[in-house]
Amino acid sequence: MNWDQVEGKWKQLKGSVKQRWGNLTDDDLTTLSGKRDELVGRLQERYGITREQAMREADEWAAAAHAQVDAESTGARSATSSKL
């Protein structure tokens, strides 16, 4: 999932972010609004990791989120198709 998509689906994805990085506060999640650089900076602050590590973790999460959203939308389409 590219970061423009993350920004567009941020409300749906906040729970996944909170689950992965429990040290992020609700205020953090609201402020981040799906912006990669903001997330990377906040991960550095909250977890004391390097920028490179934070970028890698954020990108890994975004890839997993993409797979999750795809699976959910495929499931929703299948459910709709079976009702027709």
C-alpha positions in Angstrom: 0.0 0.0 0.0 1.5 3.3 -0.9 1.4 6.1 1.7 -1.2 8.1 -0.2 -3.5 5.1 0.2 -2.6 4.9 3.9 -3.5 8.5 4.4 -6.8 7.9 2.7 -7.7 4.9 4.8 -6.1 6.2 8.0 -9.2 6.0 10.1 -9.6 2.3 9.2 -5.9 1.6 9.8 -5.4 3.4 13.2 -6.3 0.3 15.1 -3.7 -1.7 13.3 -1.1 0.9 14.1 -2.0 1.0 17.7 -1.9 -2.8 17.9 1.6 -2.9 16.3 3.0 0.1 18.2 1.3 0.3 21.6 3.5 3.1 22.8 1.8 5.5 20.4 -1.0 7.5 22.0 -4.4 8.2 20.6 -3.2 11.8 20.2 -0.2 10.6 18.2 -2.5 8.6 15.9 -4.7 11.6 15.3 -1.7 13.8 14.6 -0.1 11.4 12.3 -3.0 11.2 9.9 -1.2 8.5 7.9 1.8 10.5 7.0 4.9 8.3 6.7 7.4 10.9 7.9 5.3 11.7 10.9 5.0 8.1 11.8 8.7 7.5 11.3 9.6 10.4 13.6 7.1 9.3 16.2 8.5 5.7 16.2 12.0 7.1 16.7 10.8 9.2 19.7 8.7 6.5 21.3 10.9 3.5 20.7 14.4 5.0 20.5 15.2 3.5 17.2 17.1 4.8 14.2 15.4 6.6 11.4 16.3 3.7 9.0 14.8 1.1 11.4 11.6 3.2 11.8 11.3 3.6 8.1 11.7 -0.1 7.5 9.1 -1.0 10.2 6.7 1.6 8.8 7.0 0.2 5.3 6.7 -3.4 6.5 3.5 -2.4 8.4 2.1 -0.6 5.3 2.7 -3.7 3.1 0.9 -5.9 5.7 -1.9 -3.3 5.9 -2.3 -3.5 2.1 -2.7 -7.3 2.3 -5.2 -6.9 5.1 -7.3 -4.3 3.3 -7.2 -6.4 0.1 -8.4 -9.5 1.9 -11.2 -7.5 3.6 -12.3 -6.0 0.3 -12.2 -9.3 -1.5 -14.2 -10.9 1.3 -16.8 -8.1 1.1 -17.0 -8.5 -2.7 -17.4 -12.3 -2.3 -20.2 -11.8 0.3 -21.9 -9.3 -2.0 -21.6 -11.6 -5.0 -23.0 -14.6 -3.2 -26.1 -12.6 -2.2 -26.8 -11.8 -5.9 
